Amino acid sequence: MENTFELDVAVLCDYLESNIDGFRGPLTAEKFAGGQSNPTYLIDAASGKYVLRRKPPGELLKSAHAVDREYRVMKALAQSDVPVPTMRILCDDDSVIGSMFYVMDYIDGRIFWDAALPKQSPQQRGAIYDAMNQVLANLHNADIEKLGLSDYGRPGNYFERQISRWTTQYRASETETLPAMEALIQWLNDNLPADDGLVCINHGDFRLDNMMFDNEQPKVLALLDWELSTLGHPYADLAYQCMQLRIPSDAAIPGLGGIDREALGIPSEQEYVRQYCQRRGIDGIDNWVFYLAFAFFRLSAILQGVYKRALDGNASSQKAKDYGALAAPLAELGVALIESGE
């Protein structure tokens, strides 16, 4: 565990015993190896296992690492058909461990780190992707008003706001000029679709390894990592998910591009979108190239931030520089998509 991310377990234990019903120490805290943004720890206490997720230390970009928003949206979604962990407490007192954090229940399940699911059969792979598709549809069908999340994002054109936001974030973490990013930013601004009024809870990082599955069944027990969530457009999540089908399988963050997905039992992009549309009661999706291009732009901007944090010594994983180096290749994939039109 990096010293920067170590916790004062005695202080933490006192705080949790005083603020979580039934919590009893002593406790140990072990940082999970994964995660590029908010450091996450397994808390093993006398009363059971929990997960703690915190803002990283150091100077941070404005609005980034919003663990308080993660806590709020998961607590609200507990009343919906979207599987989430049980939230225990949000602590905004930096004096406890040095930054804001929240604690949730630990879930015993599987995380599939490889989207190709090498240890599963074709039938199992298809069932896992189908379960993931169902969770995405359930999320976008969730009643924002009923869940008390009608103020969870800003009004107006989601993509216009997001292009502006991520361009600003990208500029703040820019380390060199990436021609493909410049081209993407220009094209997205020039080809922004008219606002169609569609609004949903947007997860912002919807992918297979942000889900906890049952140990035996192709059932999603929890959708995790809500830091980038907001009120947004449903097709942003869908395109982000489908982008993985196009990222090369040998990339630092491997996708499914170049793999015989049909032989593996993994649905095609067309089939995945069709299943989603069926579950949401819609006929199809216009401007699909725009949504995919936006997904490549946004992920490139995020990874540029990861790279900058790595250079500054604030990233929470040793792989941060490798991931950050993907910013340019992903932007280039986005430009190639625009040029091909499919």
N, C-alpha and C positions, 0 to 999 in steps of 0.2 A: 504494500500500500504506500502511495506517495505521501511524504510527510505533510505536504500542503493540505491534504484531504483527511488527515487523521482527526478523530473526534475525541473530545474529553468525555469519556464514558461515564465518569462519576457525576459530572455536572448534568449530563444528558439524562442519566438514570434518575436523579433527583427530580428533574423537570417532568419526565414522563410519569413517574409515580404520582406526582402531584396533580397531573392534568389529564390522565387517561384512566377511566374507571377500570379497575381490575389489573392494572399494570403493576408487575413486581419484578424487581431486580434480584440479583445482579444481572448485567447484560454484557454481551460482546457485540462489536460492530465490525463487519467485514465489508469492504467496498467491492461492489460488483465490477468486473473488468470492463464490461461493455458500457456504451453510452458516451457520447461526445459532448454533451451539453450540461445536464444537471447530474452531479455525482449522486449515486444511489447505493445504499448500504443495506445489508441484511442485519437486522437487529435480533439477536437470540437472547431472550430474557427468561427468567424463571416462569413467567406467565405465558410464554409462547413466543412465536416468531412474528416479526413485523418487518416492514420495509420503510426506510427513511430516505427521502429525496430532498436535496438541498440545492440552493443556488451555489455556484462555485465561488471561491474567494477571488479577490483581485478586481481590477477595473473592468466593468462590463458595458456592453452596448446598451443604450437606452431601450427599454421594453423587452429585452431578452431575458431568458431564464425565469419565466414567470411561473414559479411554483405555486403561487397563490391562485392563479387562474386554473392550473391543473387541479388543485384541490377543489375549487369551487365547482368546476364542470363535472368532475367525477362524483362528487357528493350529490349533485342534482340528478345526474343520469342514473343513480341508484334506483330512481322511481320510474325508469323506462325499460325498454326491451334491450338496451345496450348493456352488455356485461362489463362491470367495473369492480375494482376492489372496494372493500369497506374502508371509508376514510375515518381516521381516529382523531387527528388534531393538526391544525396549522399553527406554526409558531413564527411570528414576525419579529421576535426579540432577538436581535443579532448577538446579544451577549451570551446566549446559551451555547451555541456551537460556532458562532462567527458569521452566520448568514441565515436567512429565512429557510425554513424547512417544513415538511409535513410528514406525518406517519400514517401508514395504512396497513391493513392486514396483509400478511404473507399468504400467497396462494401456492399450493403444491400442484404443479402442472408442468407442461412441456413448452419450451420456446423453440421454434424452428428457425435456426440462424441461417440456414441455407435454403433459399427459395425454391431450389430444384428438388428438395425433399428426397435426398438420395437413399434414405433408409426405409422409405415408404413404397408400397405397391402402387401401380397406376390407379387402381380404384381408391386407395386411401388418399392419394394426392388430389384426385378430383373432388373427393368429399371435403378435404381440408380447404381447398380453394372455394368450394361452394359455401362452406360455413363462413368463410371470410367475407364473401360477397353478401351473404345474408346480414351480417353485422353491419356492413357499410350501408345497406339499404335501410336497416332499422335505425341507424344513427340519423340518416337524412330524413327519415319519416318522423323522427321524434318531435313532439309538440313543444316548441320553444316557450310559448306563453305558459303552458301548464307546468313546465319545469322551472319557471322563474328565471329564464335565461334570455329574455327579450332584450336585455341591455348588455349582452355579452360581447357585442361587437358594434362597430359604427354603422350608421345607415349609409345608403348610396351604393354606387357601383363597386362591387367587391374587387373585381379585377383591376380596376383603375387604382383603387387604394393599395392593393397588394403590389402592383408593379411599381408604384411610387415608393412604398415602404421598403421593398427588397432592393430597389435601386439605391436608396439611401443607405441601407445596411451594407450593401456591396461596396459602395464608395467609401464607407467608413472603415472597411477592412481590406480595401484594394492594396495589393502589393506590387502589381505590375499591370500593364494594359493587356487585356484579353480581347482580341478583335472579335471573336465569336460572341462574347457577352455584349459588346457594343452593338453588334448587328441584331442580337436578340432584343435588346432593350428598345432599339429603334423600331423594329418590326412589330413588337407587341403594342407599343404606343400607337403605331399607325394602323393597326388592324383590330383595335379593341371593339368587341361586339357591343351592340346596344344592350343596356341593362334589361334583362328579362324578368326581373323581380323575384327570381328564385332565391330563397334564403333558407339556410339550415345550420345546424351545428356542424362546423367543419373541423375535422380532427387535425389536419395539417401535416400529419406524418403517418398516414395510413399505409402500413405494410405488414408483411407476415411476421417479422421478428419483433413487432410491437404488440403481439398478442400472446396470451397464455392459454394453451390448450389443455384439455383434459388428458390425463396420462394414458387413457385407453381409447377414448372415443374422439372422433373429429368434431369436437365441440369446443367453442371458444369460451373460456372461463372469465377472461378479462381483456379488455382493450386498454393498453397502457400508453404512457408517454404523451400527455396532452399539452405539453408546453406551447405548441404552436396553434392550439385550437382557438376558434373565434366563431362569430356568426359570419358565415360566408356562403359561397356558392357550391352546391353539391358536386358539380363536375370537376372542380379543382381536386377534390379527394380522389375521385374516380380516375382522372387522368394521371395523377401522381402514382396511384396503384398500378395502372397500366404501363407507365413509363418503365417500370422494372422489367417488363417483357422485352424492352428494346435495349437496355443497358447490357453491354457485353458480359459474358459469364466469367471472364478473366479479369474484370475490373477489381480495384481495391474493395469496393462495395459491389459484390457480384450481382449481376442481373440474370436474365434468362435469354438474352439475345444470343442467337447462333446455336441454341439447343433445340433438339427435336421434341418440342413440348407435347405434341400429339402422342408420340410414343410413350411419354412419361405419364400421360393422363392429365396434364395441366391444360386448362382451357386456353384457347386462342384469345387474343384481344377482342375480336369481334364477338365471340361467344360470351366472354366475361361481361362485356358491355350489354349484350342482349339480356343476360340473366338479371343484371342490375336494373335495366329498364323495365323488365317484366315485374320485378318485385316492387318497383315504385309506380307502376301503372302509367308509364310514358311510352310513346311510340318510337322515339329515337333521339339522337343528339346532333344538333347542328354545330358547326364551328369546331369540330373535334380537333383539327390540327392546331387551332389557337390554344385550346386547353392543354394539349400535350406540350406545345412549345413553351407555354407558361410554366408547366411543371419542370421542364429542363432548366429554364431560367432561374426559377426559384430555388431548386436544389443546388444549382451552381453557386448562387449567392450565399446559401446556407453554408456550403462547404468552404467557400472563401473565408467566411467567418471562423470556421473551425481551424483553417490553416493559419489565420492571423492570431488566434488564441494560442495555437501551438508555438508560434514564433515568440509570442509574449510570455510563454510559460504558464498559461492559465487553462490549457486544455486538460480534460480529465482522462485521456487515454493516450498511450504511447503510439497508437496508430493514427493519431490526429493529422500528422503531416501527410501520411499516405492518403488519407481520405480527402484532405484539403487539396491535394494535387489533382483530384478528379474534376475540379471546377472547370478548367479549360476544356477537357475532353467532353464533358456533359453539355457544355454550351455549344460545342461543335456538332454534337448529335442533334441538338435543337435546331441549329441552322440547316443541317442536312434534311431534317424533317420538313422544314418550311420549303426548301428548294424542291423536294420531291412531291410535296403535297399529300403525303400519306404516311 
